[in-house]
Amino acid sequence: MSKRREAVFVGPAHDGEVEVGERVTVLDLTTGAVNDYRIGEGGVPLDSPLGSALLGRHVGDVIDVALAGTSIRLEVVEIDG
């Protein structure tokens, strides 16, 4: 007899670190614009410059991201799973 196992969805850990599936609010330090991004799962791809730059970050982190031939400077202001 084989044992049947069920898959269990494990969501974001809500540990203050940007993970797949979480919504991240960032402040563009050049323009002052505030934007929300969902990481992975139909949102910002993990292998994109923005997705890979945000993954693993914390509130208060400032990142430089090269997008469309220019560099933008973003501050992570909120993380919400």
C-alpha positions, 0 to 999 in steps of 0.5 A: 500500500502506498501512503497518500500525501496531500500538498499543503500551501505554505504562504509568506512567513510574514517575517518582515522580509519580501517573499514570493506572494507578498505585496511590497510598497515602494517609494521612488526616491527620485520622483516621490511616487509610491507604487505597490507590487506583488512579487511572483504569482502573476505579479512582478516576475522573480527573474526580472530586475525589479523582482530580484532586487526586491526579494529578501529586502526589508522595510527601510532598505534602499535599492537601485534597479536598472529598468528600461535603460535607466536606474531608479532608486526605491525605498521599501516602505511596507510589506504585506503578505 
